[in-house]
Amino acid sequence: MYPKDVIKKAYAGKLIDNEERLAMLYDRNISSHTYNQDLADEIYARIKTYVPLLITQMQNLKECSL
């Protein structure tokens, strides 16, 4: 699966909400096609905000598998 597909499936399974999904998907899409340093720096700063979300999601997935 591609990262885009994983994000869409996580949204479909209600593991992430729409706003978070769109932000991560947007950043994922533009980061793979940008050569603009300022834009890359902005994406890098936003990626840091996704870490707590991803940790929470990982914990939720572990609980679901128990």
Backbone torsions as a table, in degrees:
resi	resn	phi	psi	omega
1	MET	NA	150.6	175.8
2	TYR	-90.0	155.6	178.9
3	PRO	-52.8	-39.4	179.5
4	LYS	-59.5	-42.0	179.8
5	ASP	-66.1	-39.2	180.0
6	VAL	-63.7	-44.0	179.5
7	ILE	-63.3	-42.4	179.2
8	LYS	-64.0	-40.6	179.1
9	LYS	-68.6	-37.2	177.4
10	ALA	-64.0	-37.6	176.6
11	TYR	-67.3	-45.0	-179.9
12	ALA	-61.3	-33.9	178.9
13	GLY	-86.5	8.0	178.1
14	LYS	61.5	31.5	175.9
15	LEU	-85.8	-24.3	175.4
16	ILE	-136.7	154.5	-179.8
17	ASP	-91.3	172.3	-173.1
18	ASN	-58.8	-46.4	-177.0
19	GLU	-61.4	-46.4	-179.8
20	GLU	-65.5	-41.8	180.0
21	ARG	-60.5	-46.6	-178.1
22	LEU	-64.7	-40.6	-179.6
23	ALA	-65.5	-45.9	179.4
24	MET	-65.9	-41.8	-179.5
25	LEU	-64.8	-43.2	178.3
26	TYR	-60.3	-49.6	-179.3
27	ASP	-63.7	-38.3	178.0
28	ARG	-62.3	-45.1	-177.5
29	ASN	-66.2	-46.4	-176.5
30	ILE	-77.1	-25.4	-179.2
31	SER	-70.3	-26.6	-179.4
32	SER	-82.1	-5.4	-176.9
33	HIS	-131.1	17.7	-177.8
34	THR	-112.4	143.0	174.7
35	TYR	-124.8	18.7	-179.5
36	ASN	-96.1	118.0	-175.8
37	GLN	-61.5	-41.5	-179.6
38	ASP	-63.0	-43.3	178.5
39	LEU	-65.7	-41.5	177.7
40	ALA	-60.9	-40.2	177.9
41	ASP	-64.6	-39.8	178.0
42	GLU	-63.3	-44.6	179.3
43	ILE	-63.7	-43.0	178.5
44	TYR	-57.3	-43.4	179.4
45	ALA	-64.0	-39.1	179.9
46	ARG	-71.7	-34.6	-178.7
47	ILE	-57.9	-36.0	178.5
48	LYS	-58.8	-31.1	-179.0
49	THR	-76.3	-15.7	179.2
50	TYR	-81.9	-18.5	-176.6
51	VAL	-57.8	-50.7	178.6
52	PRO	-59.3	-38.7	177.3
53	LEU	-61.0	-46.5	-178.4
54	LEU	-65.7	-37.6	177.3
55	ILE	-63.8	-45.4	178.0
56	THR	-61.0	-43.4	179.8
57	GLN	-63.6	-39.3	178.3
58	MET	-63.4	-41.9	177.8
59	GLN	-63.6	-41.7	178.2
60	ASN	-61.7	-41.5	179.2
61	LEU	-65.0	-39.7	178.1
62	LYS	-62.9	-42.0	179.7
63	GLU	-65.3	-36.9	179.6
64	CYS	-67.8	-29.4	-176.2
65	SER	-85.7	-6.9	179.9
66	LEU	-78.6	NA	NA
